[in-house]
Amino acid sequence: MLENNPLSERSRVPNTWRSLLVLTGFILIGMSVGNILAVLLLISFLGNSDGMASLDILNTLIQSPESVPNGWYALMLLQATAHLFTYLVPPLLYWYYIERKTWRNFQIRPLLPSYVWLLVLLSVLVSMPFNSLIIEWNAGMTLPDAMQGIEIWMRAKEDQLAELTGFLTRFDTPLQLVIGLLVIGIIPALGEEVLFRGVIQRKLAEQCVNVHVAIWVAAALFSAIHVQFYGFFPRMLLGALFGYLYYWTGSLWVAIFAHFVNNGFMVVMLYLYHRGISDINVEDNESVPVMAALTSLLVTAALLYGIWKERQKVLG
């Protein structure tokens, strides 16, 4: 059973739901510590000439970051601090001190050939047109008339997040590109994969008879935590992709790499667009041709099949 589903390896904390509750406590504490630390760092970063800073500046930063001097850098600092103490530090503390495991225990299968990394890279890039079609469909989703009030609130939150995201993804200088790759590419790839694939997916697999249930539930939680209602399904598909890559390859580094490729590609393309080097704006909501999306889906499926076949060879 371990050979077929190594995700279900029993841990020293056999009660799955109790251990997930403990993990949630770690996350809430980490989130609180991260928010406090972020505020202290921002007060120092946004301090005036007298070395003081007003909390009003922090409120303005969130509501209207473009009106704050160095607002882009301040928001990136806020994003990095909050993310580290919400997604990366808590699950690692849980993993090391509650489960009494190390990073090596995230490795669940023998390493696959090096060219699998190329297949992973291509899988993420080739899947983007199909995922864009799902993004377009999800963004156009409407609720019944009886839920119109909820829909108005959801749209308002979505527009607010989109405006903030648009400000954060204006990469105009090489320094901003490097910061963007770190804060939007590397840190989320590490933190979210450790939390959702390395810990939550593993813990759910202990409880679920079918490992696929664990992968999809972890993917749904991964999407829901972003609180973007009109991007729920495409992000869940991405989460499932990362989950299967972890399951098939046995290496959390592969899932982290795939996550970074997805986020890093967007950062680089936005940088090239804002510098006038490329005419492609990946933030445009232009319709993706159905044939292009279907071709993307078929080629992605073929690449994933290749990764799965390599896993079968390893299992013998």
N, C-alpha and C positions, 0 to 999 in steps of 0.2 A: 504493500500500500504506500509505503514511503517512496518507493521508486516511481510509482505512477503519479503520486500527488505529494511532492515534498513540502508543499505549502502547509500541509496538514500536520506537520511534525509537532508533537506535543511539547508544550513549553513547561517551565517550572511554575507557571500560573495557570492551572488547568481550567478555571472558570473564565470562559471567554468574555462574558458580559461584565463580570466584575473587573477584569483586567482592562477592558475598554473604558469602564467608568473611571478607573484610576488614571488611565491615559488622558481622559477628558479633564480631570482635575489638574494634571500636569500642564495641559494646554491652557486652561483658564489662568493658572498662576503665571505661566510664561507670558501670556498675552498682557496681563496686568503689569508685570515687570517691564516688558517691552514698551508698553505705552508710557510708563513713567520715565524710563530711560530716554525714549524718543523725545518727550517733552523737554527734558533737561538738556539734551543735545541741541534741540531746536532753539531753545532759549539762548544757549551759548552761541549758536551759529547765527541767529538773527539779532543778536544784541546790538544796541545802539552805540554811539561813540562813547558813552559813559560806562559801557560794560553792562548795561541793564537791558532787559527786553520786556516787552509787554505781552501778556497773554492775548491781548486783542490782535496782535500780529499773527499769532497762531491760528486764531479763528479766521482771520482774513486769508491766511495761507490755504486753508481748506476750502473756503467759499470762493475766493478769487485769487488763485496763486499768481496769476500774471501781473497783479498789482503789487506784489511783494518783491523787493530787490533780491535777486538770487533765489527766487521762489522755486525754480525748477530743481536746483541743487538741494534746496531744503526739503522738497517733497520726496526726492530720491533718497535722502537720508532717512526720512520718516518711513518710507516704504521698506528700505533695507532692514532697519532696526525692528520694525513691527513684524516683518516676515521671519527674520531669524528667531525671534523669541516666541513666535506662535507656531511655526511649522517645523523648524529644525531642532532647536535646543530641547523642547519638551519631549518629543518622541525619542531622541537620543538618550536623555536622562532616564526615561522609562525603560528603554531597551537595555541600558547598561546596569541600572540599579534595581529594577524590578524583575526583569526577565533574566538578569545576570548573564547577558550575552554581549558579544562584541560585533564590530563591523563585519568580521569574517563570517558571522552567522547569517548575514544577509545573502551569502552565496548558497544557493539551494541545489545547484546542479554542477557537474563538471564543466569547465570552460569550453565553449564552442570555438571553431576555427575563426581566425581573425577576420576573414572576409565577411563573416556574419555582420560585423559592424557596418560594412558597406551596404548590405541588404537593409539594415535598420535605417541608415541614413536615407536611402532611396525610398523606403516605405513611408517615412514621415513626409518627405518632400512631395512624393507622387500622390499621397492621399489628400493634399491640400485643396485641389479643385473640387473633389467630392465633398469634403468638409465645408467648403464655401457654399455649396448648394444647400447643405443642411443648415448653415448659418442663416442663409437667406430665407429658408422656409421657417425656421424658428423665430426670426425677427418679425415675420409677417403674421405670426399666430395671434388670433383674437379669442377673447373669452366670451361666453354667453352674455346676453344683455343684463341678466340678473347679477352678473359679477362686474358690471361696468366700473363701479367705484374702485374695486381692487385693481382692475386693468389700468385705470388712470394713475393710481399710485405706483404700480409697477413700471409704467412707461416713464413717469417722472423720475423714479430712481435710476432707470436705465439711461435716461438722457443725462442725468447728473454724473453718473459713472463714465459715460461716453465722453463727456466734456473734459472730465479730469484725466481720463486715459489719453485723449487727444493732446492735452497739454504735456503730459509726461513723455509722449512718444514723438516729440518734436526734437529730433537729433540733428543739430546744425553744425557741430564741431567734432573733430576726432575724439576730444576728451569726453564729450557727451555720448559718443558711440561706445567708448570703453565703459563708462558708468552704466549705460543702458544694458550692455551685454552682461555686466556683473549683477545689477539689481533686478533686471527683468528676465535675464537668461539663466545665469548660474545659480543665484540664490534660490529662486523658486524651483528650479529643477532639482536641486539638492533637497530642500526642505519638504516640498510636496511629495516627492517620490519616497523619501524616508518615511514620512507619516502615512501616506495613503497606500503605497504598495509594500514598503518594507515592514510596516507594523500592522496597520489596519487590515490590509488584504490577507496577511499571514494569520492574524488572529481570527478573522472571519472564516478562513479556510479550516481552522481547527473545529469550528462549530458546524459548518455546512457540509452536507454529504457530497455535494457537487462543487468542485472548485470554481466552476464558471459562475456560480451564484456569488461567491466571494469576490471575484473579479468585478462583476457588474455592480454589486452593492458598493464596493469601494470606489468605483468610478462615479456612481451617482452621488456619493458623499463628497467626492473631490469636486464635482461640478457645483453641487449645492452650496458649498462653503464659500464660493466666489460671489454668491448673491447677485447673479446676473440672470434674471428670469428669461430673457429673450436670447440667451446664449447657452441655456442649460443642456440641450441635446448634443450640439457639436462638441462641447467640452466633455460631456459624459463619454462620447465616442472616443475622444482623445484619451481619456482616462482608461477606458477599456483597452485601447491599443497599447498603452504603456503597461497595463496589467498583464496582458498576454505576452508581451515581449519579456517581462520579468519571469513569467511562468515558464515560457519556452526556453529562454536562454539560461535561466538560473542565476543571472547576475543583475543585481540592483543597479550597477553602473550602466548597464545597457538601457534600462528605463530612464535613468538620469540623463544619459546621452541623448536619447530620443526626445525627451522633454526639452533639453537645451537646444537641440536642432530646431524644434518647432518655434520656440520663443526667440532664439537667436536669429533665425532667418527673417522673422518679422522685423526685428530691430535693425538688421543690416539693410533690408529693403527700404524701410522708412528713412534711414539715414541717406541712402543713395537718392531717394526721391526728393528729400528736403535740400540736398546739395545740388539738385538739378542734374545728377548723373544718370538717373533712370526716370522714365516717364510712367512707370508702374507705381500706382499708389495702392498698397495692399489693404488700406483702410476703406477703399471705395466699396460701396454695396452694389456694384454692377452685377447683373444676373450672369451666372455661369451657364454656358450652353449645356444642355442635358447630355449630349453625346460626349462632351469633354469630361463631365462629371462621371458618366458611366465608364468611360475609358480609364479614368483615374481609379475608380473602384476596382475594376478588373485587374489592372496592373498591380495595384496595392495588394489585392488578394493573392496574386501570383507570387509576389515578393514575400508575403507573410507565409505562404505555403512552403517556400524555399527555406525559411527560417525554421518552420515546424519540422520539415524533413530532416534538417540537421540535428534537431533535438532527438528525433526517432533513431538516427544513426548512433548517437551517443548512448541512448538507452539500450541499443542492441536489439 
